[in-house]
Amino acid sequence: MGCAAHTTLDVAGNYTTLELKVNFIRPIFESTGVVRAEGQVVHAGRRTASAEGRLVDEAGKLYAHGSTTCIIL
C-alpha cells in the first residue's frame, strides 16, 4: 500500500505511514502457492495519500486486505 502511495510522489518525495489497518482473512501456507500483493491509490493530495491493498492467490482467493494513510513530507 505504501508502494502504491509512493508512485504519486516526485522523484525526491518522501512519505511515512500515518495510519495502517490490515484484516487477515485466512492463513497462508507453503502449499498456498504464489500470493500476489495488489495496491491501489484511493486519494493523492498535497499532504496525504491513501491506498488500499489485497493479498490474493493465483485463483483470486483473498487472504488479507487493508488500507493506509501516508503523510507526505
Secondary structure, DSSP 8 states (H G I E B T S, - for coil): -HHHHHTTS-TT--EEEEEEEEEE-S---GGG--EEEEEEEEEE-SSEEEEEEEEEETT--EEEEEEEEEEE-
